Amino acid sequence: MRTWKFTKHLNFTAERLSYNVSRLFAATTVLLLVGIFLFLTITGIGTFRHVPFGEFFLGTNWNPTAYQQQSWGILALVVGSLIVSSLALVFAIPLGFAIALYLSEVASPRKREILKPLVETVASVPSVVLGLLGLIVFAPVIARLFHVSSGLNALTASFLVGIIAVPTIASICEDALRNVNMKFREASMALGATKWTTIGKVVVPAAVSGITAGVMLGFGRAVGETMIVLMVAGNSRAFPTSFLSPVRPMTATIAIDIKEAVVGTLHWQSLFAIGLVLFIVTFFLNFIADIILHIRKV
Amino acid sequence: MKKISILLAVVLIGGTVFFFSSKFRRKPPSSPFHPSRLVIKGSDTEVQLVSNVAELFSKGNPGADIRVTGGGSGVGIASLLNGEIDIANSSRAISDKEIEQAKSKQMNIREFRLARDGIAVIVHPENPIQQLTLEQVGKIYKGDVANWNMVGGTNGAISLYGRQTTSGTFVFFRDFVVKAEYASSMRNMEGNQAIVDAVKEDQKGIGYVGIGYIKDAQGQSRKDIKVIPIVVVAGQQPVSPLNKEAVQKGEYPISRTIFQYIASTPKSGSLLEKFLRFEVSTEGQTAVEQSGFYSLAQSDSAKNQLFFETIK
């Protein structure tokens, strides 16, 4: 009787312990996020003691190492980031969605087993390799196709960034499509609908929240991409006027400038402020994606 | 229990943030000032050159551990000011602002001269332009001259290639040739080679690179780009950066001294002193020439001599 009680007690303790350890780690992730946010804020906030808010966010000229007059406007960088990542989505959404549709609705289980890991492998191609490919292969091709003198521009960058975003979109869209209840498909077929009508009128509308979330996450991935834009986006200071303009996204700016910024200077602080802007943008994209995922759970 | 786990996590995160932020502020404990190790960082123009010299030096001094990396002159000087390295390679002279930053950190920065370099202005080989004046080059990079037909070329918008702000070549070219802000349309490239690669693909392109990059592996001038001779005063003969004497004497206008900076006067007999002396020895200067630069002019060597005399 006594031993039994002891063992039960032991089991109970072990269970409580593992429960609390896992809770601790879960809390750690949240606090790590809060920690990064606080670190960026504390380091970056000093920027606004010297640079007014309006000038920072609405100024179109980013030039901390100027010949005469330093300027700290990040609008051109933000627009650069938006152009590259939105254009990247133009490439990535159709491709990612088509892959998801094929994997979920068309492919046999065997083909899916082979293809899905392959698509996910694309995500693991180092972006510097894609950048190199862009520099040597795509940039000259795009220059010739569009009759511009140089292919180092927003279009080339977004094409490559699009490739990076495809696996994210494909994977999440596919999950969303497969999560649609089989009964929906069966009911649609029973009413005499063809397979494509079923997909178009039943499955996709039912999965629309998951698909939207996939697109948002793909967008977040594209906004954060650094190496590719650093190598092929051209990185000029000029405010972009078209998708064939060279652009300098926020990520590339941080990567270029942080190397020469002396710790603690305004230049250094301002780069953390840009980091904070990036963090907030990607955080909200993820956050919204999460909300959308939960709104219309079927 | 919930409170304890949250408290623990706070301590953990707080500790991590504190650890990293303190790491940013203080010197990393491992890197410089080791008696048999030299950590050198900075100018991308100099990386290959200093690596070659260091390799030669290591042959005569086994056990010496010399690490050379790039990143740009600004990066090198920033690292020196942050106490992370022994020698900063810089293809431009240190700025007043940087000297002030050093003073506020109680550092007595010393200057050393390593080689002479010319910055070549390059265009696509099919560009009919034969020469440009220094003023024209400046106006092109300022954005005042935006079409090749304004400087005697064929009609077409000029596309500008330059380095990134971290580069000493970027700063030197701006301060001595452009003498104003670069046109904002200039593409900022990762390195000299990236500029060469871009210009050879771009019929309307113009770029500037160190003379080490206009020769191929055999030491011959490259065929896939065209080096533009520069006219200093209107009516005079253009000068090419391929002319060694002109670069050494400064007759080629876009020429410069290649510097190295150290945080304080080296101790007598230290590895640092030995290395610096080797760099300006006949053997060291031969390596400089073989790396695509020109050896030091007399006036530069004299300044190095003054530097060595302060070592006690």
Chai-1 contact restraints between the chains, C-beta under 6 A:
chainA,res_idxA,chainB,res_idxB,connection_type,confidence,min_distance_angstrom,max_distance_angstrom,comment,restraint_id
A,N20,B,M1,contact,1.0,0.0,6.0,A-B,restraint_1
A,N20,B,S5,contact,1.0,0.0,6.0,A-B,restraint_2
A,R23,B,S5,contact,1.0,0.0,6.0,A-B,restraint_3
A,L24,B,S5,contact,1.0,0.0,6.0,A-B,restraint_4
A,A27,B,S5,contact,1.0,0.0,6.0,A-B,restraint_5
A,A27,B,I6,contact,1.0,0.0,6.0,A-B,restraint_6
A,A27,B,A9,contact,1.0,0.0,6.0,A-B,restraint_7
A,T28,B,A9,contact,1.0,0.0,6.0,A-B,restraint_8
A,L31,B,A9,contact,1.0,0.0,6.0,A-B,restraint_9
A,L31,B,I13,contact,1.0,0.0,6.0,A-B,restraint_10
A,L32,B,I13,contact,1.0,0.0,6.0,A-B,restraint_11
A,G35,B,I13,contact,1.0,0.0,6.0,A-B,restraint_12
A,G35,B,V17,contact,1.0,0.0,6.0,A-B,restraint_13
A,F39,B,V17,contact,1.0,0.0,6.0,A-B,restraint_14
A,T65,B,T165,contact,1.0,0.0,6.0,A-B,restraint_15
A,Y67,B,R174,contact,1.0,0.0,6.0,A-B,restraint_16
A,Y67,B,A180,contact,1.0,0.0,6.0,A-B,restraint_17
A,Y67,B,E181,contact,1.0,0.0,6.0,A-B,restraint_18
A,P140,B,E201,contact,1.0,0.0,6.0,A-B,restraint_19
A,S149,B,S159,contact,1.0,0.0,6.0,A-B,restraint_20
A,S149,B,D202,contact,1.0,0.0,6.0,A-B,restraint_21
A,S149,B,K204,contact,1.0,0.0,6.0,A-B,restraint_22
A,S150,B,S159,contact,1.0,0.0,6.0,A-B,restraint_23
A,S150,B,D202,contact,1.0,0.0,6.0,A-B,restraint_24
A,L152,B,R187,contact,1.0,0.0,6.0,A-B,restraint_25
A,G234,B,R187,contact,1.0,0.0,6.0,A-B,restraint_26
A,N235,B,N188,contact,1.0,0.0,6.0,A-B,restraint_27
A,S236,B,S185,contact,1.0,0.0,6.0,A-B,restraint_28
A,S236,B,M186,contact,1.0,0.0,6.0,A-B,restraint_29
A,S236,B,R187,contact,1.0,0.0,6.0,A-B,restraint_30
A,R237,B,S184,contact,1.0,0.0,6.0,A-B,restraint_31
A,A238,B,S184,contact,1.0,0.0,6.0,A-B,restraint_32
A,A238,B,S185,contact,1.0,0.0,6.0,A-B,restraint_33
A,P246,B,R187,contact,1.0,0.0,6.0,A-B,restraint_34
A,I256,B,Q164,contact,1.0,0.0,6.0,A-B,restraint_35
A,K259,B,G71,contact,1.0,0.0,6.0,A-B,restraint_36
A,K259,B,V75,contact,1.0,0.0,6.0,A-B,restraint_37
A,K259,B,T166,contact,1.0,0.0,6.0,A-B,restraint_38
A,E260,B,G74,contact,1.0,0.0,6.0,A-B,restraint_39
A,E260,B,V75,contact,1.0,0.0,6.0,A-B,restraint_40
A,E260,B,A78,contact,1.0,0.0,6.0,A-B,restraint_41
A,E260,B,T166,contact,1.0,0.0,6.0,A-B,restraint_42
A,V262,B,A78,contact,1.0,0.0,6.0,A-B,restraint_43
A,V262,B,L81,contact,1.0,0.0,6.0,A-B,restraint_44
A,V262,B,Q101,contact,1.0,0.0,6.0,A-B,restraint_45
A,V263,B,F24,contact,1.0,0.0,6.0,A-B,restraint_46
A,V263,B,N82,contact,1.0,0.0,6.0,A-B,restraint_47
